[in-house]
C-alpha cells in the first residue's frame, strides 16, 4: 500500500539529514508504528507521506502511484490524519468538524448527516449528546475520538496518526488504544502510527519501525524485535524488561493446558483420590449448574485430609480465579498474583476450556523466544 524508497529529507543549514536513505514497505490493512527518541525522523517520515513535508530525494508511492505526481490537496483529502493536538475547529460543532472533508467532496447533505451520525456511534459517543456541542465542551478523550472520526469521514484507505493518544490521561489512553484496535479489526485500514512510547508501539503495531538519528535501525513484527533486537541501541530502547513486554503479545489460550481433573462440588471429599488416579496436580470444581466455581490442589488436602467445610473454604478463595481465553498474559499474571493462586481456570463464555499456571506462562514465553 505504501512504499518508500531511498527517501531523504535534508533541511538547509543542518549537517545531518532529518531522514536518511529510508526504504520501507507498509502492507495493506496493517498498522505500522514508527517509534524512536525525539528528533529521530519518525514524524518527518509521516508528513512526507501526505506531502506536508516534501522529500529532498527518493520516492514515495501509494498503490504504485508516486505521491509527487498527485495534486497535494487531492492526496491529503484521501488520507485520514490524526494528531496529538487533535486540531478540531473550536468555532464549529462536533458534527461540523466531522463533516469538513465530506463537504469538500461535495457530498449531499443527507449523506453527510448519515455518515456523521454513524461515526459518532462508531466512536462510542451518544449522537444526541455530542453532535451539537463544541470541542471545548468535551473531555480530552472525547475530543480525540472526534479527531479519529473526522479522519475516517470519507472512509480513506490510509490513516496517518501522529502521537494520537499522547495528550490524554493514562486511563483514557488505554481505553482509546483498545477501542481503536477493536475498530481496526473491522475497518482494516492501512495505518502509519507515530509514537515515542515503545509499549504503545508493541501494543498497537503489526509492524514496528525503530528510528534513530534519521535512520531506520530495525523493522519487523513486535515479536521479532523483542526476540531479536538488532543492536545495543534497539535493546536499550526496548528496555531490559523485554521478556516481560513479550507477554503483551500473547493471550492465555495460547499458553493454557488442558484441565486434567474435574469434579462436582458434592464430590469434593473424593477429589484428592481422583487427582492421584489421573496424575493431576489440581482439580477444577463444577457446581450443580455445571458452572466452574473454583479449584483445589493436592496440597490443600494436607497429609491427613480435611473436613468438608474446611475444603469448601479453600475452594472459595479461588472462585474468582478465572479469565477468558482472550485475556492477555500480563492480565493473567496479575490475576495469579492478586488472588494468590497457582492456577487460573480459562473460560470461553462459561465453558471451562483449560488452565494456566506461572510455569505455563514461563514455558510459553521462552518457547517462543527459542523459535
C-alpha positions in Angstrom: 0.0 0.0 0.0 2.8 2.5 0.9 6.3 2.2 -0.3 9.2 4.5 0.5 12.5 4.1 -1.5 15.7 5.8 -0.6 13.8 8.7 0.9 15.9 11.5 2.3 14.9 14.8 3.9 17.7 17.4 4.3 16.9 20.7 5.8 19.0 23.7 4.8 21.7 24.6 7.4 21.6 21.2 9.1 24.7 19.0 8.9 22.7 15.7 9.1 19.5 14.8 7.2 16.3 14.5 9.3 15.6 11.3 7.4 18.4 9.5 5.6 18.0 7.0 2.7 14.8 5.4 4.2 13.4 2.4 2.4 10.2 0.9 3.9 7.2 -1.1 2.7 3.9 -1.0 4.6 1.4 -3.7 3.7 -2.2 -3.0 3.1 -4.5 -3.3 6.1 -1.7 -3.3 8.8 -0.7 -0.8 11.5 2.9 0.2 11.1 4.3 2.0 14.1 7.2 4.4 13.7 9.0 4.8 17.1 12.1 6.3 18.4 13.5 9.1 20.5 12.7 12.8 19.9 14.2 14.1 16.6 14.8 10.7 15.1 12.8 11.4 11.9 9.6 9.5 12.6 7.1 12.5 12.4 9.0 13.8 9.4 8.6 10.5 7.6 4.8 10.5 8.4 4.4 14.0 7.0 6.3 13.2 3.8 3.7 10.5 3.0 1.0 13.1 2.6 3.4 15.8 1.4 3.0 18.1 4.3 6.8 18.0 4.0 8.4 17.4 0.6 11.2 14.9 0.5 14.6 16.0 -0.8 15.1 12.8 -2.7 13.8 9.3 -3.2 10.3 8.2 -4.0 7.1 7.6 -2.0 4.4 5.5 -3.7 0.8 4.8 -2.6 -0.7 1.8 -4.5 2.1 2.1 -7.0 1.5 5.9 -7.7 4.2 8.4 -6.9 2.8 11.0 -4.5 4.8 13.7 -6.2 2.7 13.2 -9.3 -0.5 13.7 -7.4 -2.1 17.1 -6.5 -1.1 17.6 -2.9 -4.6 18.8 -1.8 -6.3 15.8 -3.5 -3.7 13.5 -2.0 -4.5 14.8 1.6 -8.2 14.6 1.1 -7.8 10.8 0.5 -5.7 10.2 3.6 -7.0 10.4 7.2 -4.8 12.4 9.5 -4.9 12.4 13.3 -2.6 14.4 15.5 -1.9 14.7 19.2 -3.3 18.2 19.4 -6.5 16.9 17.8 -6.9 20.1 15.8 -10.7 20.5 16.0 -12.0 23.8 14.9 -13.2 25.5 18.1 -16.0 27.6 16.5 -17.6 24.6 14.8 -19.8 21.9 16.3 -18.7 18.3 16.5 -20.9 17.4 13.6 -19.5 20.3 11.6 -15.9 19.3 12.4 -16.5 15.7 11.3 -18.2 16.9 8.1 -15.3 19.0 6.8 -13.9 16.6 4.3 -17.2 15.2 3.0 -18.2 18.8 2.3 -15.0 19.3 0.3 -16.0 16.2 -1.7 -19.5 17.9 -2.2 -21.4 15.0 -0.6 -25.2 15.6 -0.4 -26.4 16.9 3.0 -28.3 13.7 3.8 -25.3 11.5 3.1 -23.1 13.8 5.3 -25.6 13.7 8.1 -25.9 9.9 8.0 -22.1 9.5 7.9 -21.6 11.9 10.9 -24.1 10.0 13.0 -22.6 6.7 12.0 -19.1 7.8 13.0 -20.2 9.3 16.3 -21.7 6.0 17.3 -18.7 4.1 16.0 -16.5 6.1 18.3 -18.7 5.1 21.3 -20.3 8.5 21.8 -24.0 9.5 22.0 -25.0 11.5 18.9 -27.8 13.3 20.8 -25.4 14.5 23.4 -22.4 15.1 21.1 -23.3 16.3 17.7 -24.2 19.9 18.6 -21.6 20.5 21.2 -18.4 22.5 20.7 -14.9 20.9 21.2 -14.4 22.9 24.5 -17.4 21.1 25.9 -15.9 17.7 25.6 -13.2 15.9 27.6 -9.8 15.2 26.1 -10.6 11.6 25.4 -13.9 12.5 23.7 -12.2 15.1 21.5 -9.6 12.6 20.5 -12.4 10.2 19.4 -13.9 13.0 17.4 -10.5 13.6 15.8 -10.3 10.0 14.7 -13.9 10.2 13.4 -13.1 13.2 11.3 -10.1 11.4 9.8 -12.3 8.5 8.9 -15.2 10.6 7.5 -14.8 9.7 3.8 -13.5 6.2 4.6 -10.0 6.7 3.4 -7.9 3.5 2.9 -4.9 5.1 4.6 -4.7 6.9 8.0 -1.7 8.8 9.4 -1.7 9.1 13.2 1.0 11.3 14.9 1.0 10.5 18.6 -2.8 10.4 18.5 -3.3 9.4 22.2 -0.4 11.2 23.7 -2.4 14.2 25.1 -4.9 12.2 27.2 -4.5 10.7 30.7 -3.3 7.1 31.0 -6.7 5.6 31.7 -8.3 7.3 28.7 -5.3 6.4 26.6 -5.5 2.7 27.3 -9.2 2.8 26.6 -8.7 4.6 23.3 -6.0 2.2 22.2 -8.2 -0.8 23.0 -11.2 0.7 21.2 -9.1 1.6 18.1 -7.6 -1.9 17.9 -11.1 -3.4 18.1 -12.3 -1.0 15.4 -9.3 -1.8 13.2 -10.3 -5.5 13.1 -13.4 -4.3 11.3 -12.2 -1.4 9.1 -8.8 -2.9 8.1 -7.2 0.5 7.3 -3.5 0.9 6.4 -2.2 2.9 9.3 1.1 4.7 9.9 1.2 5.5 13.6 3.9 7.6 15.3 4.8 7.3 19.0 7.8 7.7 21.2 6.5 5.0 23.6 7.8 1.5 22.9 5.0 -0.1 25.0 2.4 1.6 22.8 4.3 0.5 19.7 4.3 -3.1 20.8 0.6 -3.0 21.7 -0.6 -1.2 18.5 1.7 -2.4 15.8 1.5 -5.2 13.3 5.0 -4.0 12.3 7.4 -1.7 14.1 10.0 0.6 12.6 12.6 1.8 15.1 14.4 5.0 14.1 17.5 6.7 15.4 19.1 9.9 14.1 17.1 9.9 10.9 17.9 6.2 10.1 15.8 3.1 10.2 17.5 0.8 12.6 15.2 -2.2 12.7 11.9 -3.1 11.1 9.8 -6.2 11.9 6.9 -7.6 13.9 6.8 -6.8 17.7 7.7 -10.4 18.4 10.7 -10.2 16.0 12.0 -7.1 17.6 11.5 -8.2 21.2 13.1 -11.6 20.5 16.0 -10.5 18.3 16.9 -6.8 18.9 19.4 -5.9 16.1 21.9 -3.9 18.2 22.6 -2.3 21.6 20.5 0.8 20.7 17.4 -1.3 20.0 18.0 -3.4 23.1 18.3 -0.3 25.3 15.4 1.4 23.7 13.1 -1.6 24.2 14.3 -1.8 27.8 15.8 -4.7 29.9 12.3 -6.0 30.6 11.8 -7.1 27.0 10.7 -10.6 28.1 8.0 -9.1 30.3 7.0 -6.9 27.3 6.6 -10.0 25.2 3.8 -11.1 27.5 1.6 -8.4 25.8 1.9 -10.3 22.5 0.0 -13.4 23.7 -3.3 -14.4 25.1 -4.0 -17.1 27.6 -5.5 -19.5 25.1 -2.0 -19.8 23.5 -0.3 -20.8 26.8 -3.0 -22.8 28.6 -3.0 -26.5 29.1 -6.0 -29.0 29.3 -7.7 -29.5 32.6 -6.7 -32.9 33.8 -9.3 -33.4 36.6 -12.8 -32.1 37.0 -15.1 -32.9 40.0 -18.5 -31.9 41.1 -18.9 -29.8 44.2 -20.6 -32.7 46.1 -17.6 -35.0 45.2 -15.1 -32.7 46.9 -14.1 -35.2 49.6 -13.0 -37.7 46.9 -11.1 -35.1 44.8 -7.7 -36.0 46.2 -8.0 -39.6 45.2 -9.3 -38.7 41.8 -6.3 -36.4 41.3 -3.9 -39.2 42.3 -5.7 -41.6 39.9 -5.4 -39.1 37.0 -2.0 -37.8 37.8 -3.3 -34.2 38.1 -1.9 -31.6 40.4 -5.2 -29.6 40.5 -8.9 -30.4 40.2 -11.5 -27.8 39.0 -14.9 -27.9 40.6 -18.3 -27.6 38.9 -21.4 -26.5 40.8 -24.9 -28.1 40.5 -25.5 -26.0 37.4 -22.3 -27.2 35.8 -20.5 -23.9 36.1 -16.9 -23.7 37.2 -16.7 -22.4 40.8 -13.1 -22.8 41.9 -10.3 -25.3 42.1 -8.3 -27.3 44.7 -4.8 -28.8 44.8 -3.4 -31.8 46.5 -1.5 -29.5 48.8 -4.9 -28.1 50.0 -5.8 -31.5 51.5 -2.8 -31.8 53.8 -1.3 -35.1 54.8 -4.4 -36.5 56.6 -7.1 -34.9 54.6 -9.6 -32.3 55.8 -13.3 -32.0 56.7 -15.7 -30.9 54.0 -16.3 -27.3 55.4 -12.6 -26.5 55.5 -12.1 -27.8 52.0 -15.0 -25.6 50.8 -13.3 -22.6 52.3 -10.1 -23.4 50.4 -12.1 -23.7 47.2 -14.0 -20.4 47.9 -10.8 -18.4 47.8 -10.3 -19.5 44.2 -13.9 -18.7 43.0 -12.7 -15.6 41.1 -9.6 -17.2 39.7 -10.9 -17.5 36.2 -10.2 -15.5 33.0 -11.5 -15.6 29.4 -9.5 -17.2 26.6 -8.8 -13.7 25.1 -7.2 -12.3 28.3 -3.6 -11.2 27.7 -0.8 -12.9 29.6 0.1 -9.7 31.6 -3.5 -9.6 32.9 -3.4 -13.3 33.7 -0.2 -12.9 35.6 -1.7 -10.0 37.5 -4.7 -12.2 38.5 -2.4 -15.1 39.6 -0.7 -12.6 42.0 -3.9 -10.8 43.0 -5.7 -13.9 44.1 -2.5 -15.6 45.4 -3.2 -18.8 43.5 -1.1 -21.2 41.5 -3.7 -21.8 38.7 -6.3 -19.9 36.8 -9.2 -21.5 35.1 -9.6 -20.4 31.4 -13.2 -19.9 30.2 -14.8 -19.3 26.9 -18.1 -17.7 28.0 -19.0 -20.0 30.9 -17.3 -23.1 29.5 -14.1 -24.3 31.1 -11.5 -24.6 28.3 -8.2 -25.0 30.1 -6.0 -23.9 32.9 -2.9 -21.7 33.3 -0.1 -21.6 35.8 3.1 -19.5 36.3 5.0 -22.4 34.8 2.8 -22.4 31.7 3.4 -18.7 31.2 7.2 -19.0 31.5 7.3 -22.1 29.3 5.3 -20.4 26.5 7.4 -17.2 26.5 10.7 -19.0 26.4 9.5 -21.5 23.8 8.6 -18.5 21.6 12.0 -17.0 22.5 13.8 -20.0 21.2 11.8 -20.4 17.9 
